Amino acid sequence: MKRILGSLVALCAAVATFGLGLAPANAAGPRPVVFVHGYTGNASNWATAMSVFRAAGYGSDQLFAYEYNSYGDNKQNAAGLASYVNQVKSRTGASQVDIVNHSMGGLVSQYYLKVLNGNGNVAHLASVAGANHGTTFASACTVYETCRQMLPGSSFIQQITAGDETPGATQYATWYSPCDGVILPYTSTVLNGANNHYVACQTHIGYLADTVTLGAIAQFTKS
């Protein structure tokens, strides 16, 4: 009897171990998402996006919003993003995160991935009306370093666009529209090597409440 019981225990242990080994890689759910706001923005900008992502299967404990100083220096803001991503990884146990950015958040994100070599920590990057090649609209606020960096042709823009605009194994996607009104020219958002989505008519701030676009982004990050 003892021999039979011992065999059963060993068999159950083997089955349990084998079952764990076959568990799907995404059993724990999607990767955590870090949202990066634009110029003068804050975490509240992402209230609708987080609601859409939760409806798409994300838990509230997988959604994070990074806040930075819109009037400081985007190099420092990118360094802060690097630290924040590491905190999210530590808190969630994830090996990578996904990043969703808006407007000037595109510059912060691109500097982190390309110049600070953060692309290994990021599986997907979604840039929504990102100022990825700058915007002439920034000429209205050049009293601030971040706006000077956001001007087309600035040394900052040259640094993040030189060579490969989508480095590493990260999957990149952008959403851009001729109705943007803030990213000028609106094609500034487009990144070479990314999956660039043309949106027929959406305003710069309108994206933040655009549940259709936000839903498409949620599906992109879950892929």
Summary of the structure (lengths in Angstrom):
residues: 223
radius of gyration: 20.7
end to end distance: 50.9
largest distance: 84.9
contacts: 724
relative contact order: 0.14
helix: 49%
strand: 14%
